[in-house]
């Protein structure tokens, strides 16, 4: 039984990592000459945390980051390599790791809410982890790499907010649908696990 659980965990991690990579097939969109592109991959990062939880969601994102470090073209626009991390987008990419972690931690709490409120809780988890945490690393990193002051960089990042807010809503609603249809034991609230035994 333990082998089956491990195999399932590996499959879940691989699936979400593949989804993040697949979302990178959409070409990046550079707005107003900014150095950081709009991509769909942050949607996958939010999904990883909201669906798989803190540990497995972060592991899925870590797989993608390792593929980037290994110079595989898994990011939007076929980008990859250490140069991406050292460039202006590096902070956002590294921010995916704590972003997925925080999303997963908050998603577990959201699943303790009454059924009708869970979707709102999951959207909130995606907003905090996938937007606030990622921006908290990405904005200062971009400011340092580009030599711009923090306030100018933050104002520039505001261009991405509407799209990221939409991605958080989509990821939260999708995660709620997944949790309604699929039993993910490590994400279930403790009282539900106790009833299931």
N, C-alpha and C positions, 0 to 999 in steps of 0.2 A: 504493500500500500504506500509506503514511504517513497519507493522508486517511482510510482505512478504520480505522486504529488510533485516530486522534483521534476519529472518529465513535463508535467502540465505547466509548472512555473517557467521552465525554460521555453516551452512553446509560446506561452503568453508574452514573455519578454521579447522573444524573437518576432512575434507577430506585430507588437506595437512598435518595435524598432523598424520593421519593414514598412509599417504605415507612415512613420515619420519620414523615412527615406522616399517613399512613394509620393508623399506630399511635396517633396523637393523637386519632383519632375515638372511641376508648374514653374514657369520661368519667373525669376525675381522681377519685381517692379520697382524701379528707382524713381522717386517722386521729387520734383523740385531740385534735382541735382544733389540730393543727399547721398552720403557715403554708405548708409545702411539701407538695404532693400526691404521691401515688403514681401514676405513669403508666407506660404501656408503651413510651414513646418511647425510653427509655435502651436497651431491647433493640435498637432499630433503630440506635442509635449504635454499639453493640458490633458488630452485624452489619456495619455500614459499614466499620469498621476491619479486622475479621477476614476479610471477604470481599474487599474492594477494596484493602486495604493502606493504608499511612500517608497517602500523598498524595491518592489518589482518595477514600479514606474520609473524610478531613478535608474535602475539597472538597464531598462530599455533605452533611456536617453544616453546613458553612459556608453552603450554599444555604439550608438550613432556618433558620439563624440570621438570614441576610439577609432572609428572608421575614418573620420575626418582627419585625425592625427596621422593615420596610416596613409594619407594622401588619396583616399578613394573619393571620387566625385559625387558624394551623397547629399551635398547641400544644393539648394536651389541654384539653378544656373550652372550645374556641374562643377561647383567649387569644392575644394578639399585641400588638406595640407595644413601644416603648422602655420603657414603664412596667413591663413584665414583667422586663426586664433590671435595672432600677433597684430592683425589689422584692426580697423575700427569696429568691425562686427564681432570681434572676439569676446567681448564682455557679455553680449547677448547670448552667444553660443554657450559659454561657460555658465551663464545664468540659467540655462535650461536645467542644469542638474539640481540646484536648490529649488528652482521653480517647480519641477516635478515632485520633489520631496515635500515641499510645503503643500502643494495641491493634494498630494496623497494623504497627508496627515489631516488636512481639513476635510477631505472627502470622506474619510472614515467617520469623522464627527457628523458630517452631513447625513450619513446613512443612519444615524441614531435618531434623526428627526422624524416626526410623523410622516407617513407616506406622501401626503400632498405637499409637504414642504421640502422634501428631499431634492427635487430638481432645483429649487431656489438655492439650497445649501450647496449643491454641486456647482452651480454657476458661480456662486460666491467663492468657492474653493479655487476655481479656474481663474477668476479675476485676481485674487490675491497672489496665488502661486505663479500663474502664467503671465500676468501683466506686471503687478507691483514688484515682485521679487526679481523678475527678469530685467525690468527697467532699472531697478536699483543697482544692478551690476553693469548693465549695458551702457547706461548714460555716462557714468563717470569714466568707464573704459574708453568710450568714444572721445570724450573730452580730452583725456590724456594723450591718446594716439594722434588725434587731429590737431592738438594744440589750441582748441577752442575753449572758452571758459564754460563752466558747468551750466550756467543759466542759458547761454546760447544753445548748447547741446540739448538741454532739456526742452527748450521751445521747439527745436527741430524735431525732437522725438514725439512731440504732440501730434504730428502728422499721422503717426502710426496708431494713435489711440482708438479712433473709431473702428478701424479694422480689427484691432486686437480685442476690443470690447465685444465685437460681433463674434469673433472666434471663441471667446470665453463663453458666451451664451450658447453657441452651437455645441461646444465641447461638453458643457455642463448638461445640456438637454440630451445629447447623445449618450453620455455616461449614465444618466438617469434611466434611459431606455435600456441600456445594456444591463444595469443592475436589476431592472424589473424582469428581464428575460433570462439572464444567466446567473447562476449561483456562483459567486466568487467568495469562497469560505473565508479567506484571510481578510476580506473587506467587510464581512458581515458584523454588525454590532454584537458584542459579547452575549447579550441576553438572547439574541436570535440563535446564536451558536448553541447556547445551553438548551434551548427548546428543541433544536434539531437532534440533539444527542439522546 
